Amino acid sequence: MKQPSFFTQILQYLYIKKRDADTPHNTNIKFMHGMNRISIFMFLFAVCVIIYRLLFKH
């Protein structure tokens, strides 16, 4: 089984790309992917806030 690339996994976490049907499905993996998804969204939000503050200094 081929290991998916880093960017492919991110696209799958964000529901932009469908997951491979052959991957195992269990509760622990679902929770892990959910936590990774939350972390990615929090990181992107923080990057947006930092960019906003750099562009519009208050």
N, C-alpha and C positions, 0 to 999 in steps of 0.2 A: 504494500500500500504506500503510495507516494505521500510524503509529508507536505501539507499546504504551506505556502509562503506566508510571511509575516503580514503582508498587505491583504492577502486573501482572507486571513483570519479576522483582520479588522473589519473588512467589508461584510463578513458573515456576522460578526458581533453586532454591527449596526443595521442588520437586515437589508443591506444593499445587494448582497449576493446570496443565493440560496446555498444551504449547507449540503455537503455530499451525503447522499442517501446511505452510503456504506459505513458512515461513522457510527460508533456505538452511542446509544442513548441511555443515560442513567441520571439519577437525581443529582449526584455530585457534579457531574459535568454541566448540567443545566444551571446549578447555582454558581459554578465557577464562571461560566459565560455571562451570567447576569451581573456578577460583581465586576467583571472586566468591562462590560458595557457601561455600567455606572461610572467606573473610573475614567473611561475614555470621554464620556460626556462631561464629567467634572473638569477634566484636563482641558478640553476644548473650550469650555465656558471660561475657565481661568485665563487661557491664552487670549480670548476675545476681550476680557476685562483689561488685561495688561496692555493690549494693543490700543484699546480705547483710551486708557489713561495716558499712554505715550503720545497719542495724536492730539488729544484734547486736554492739555494740562490745566488742572483746576487750581 
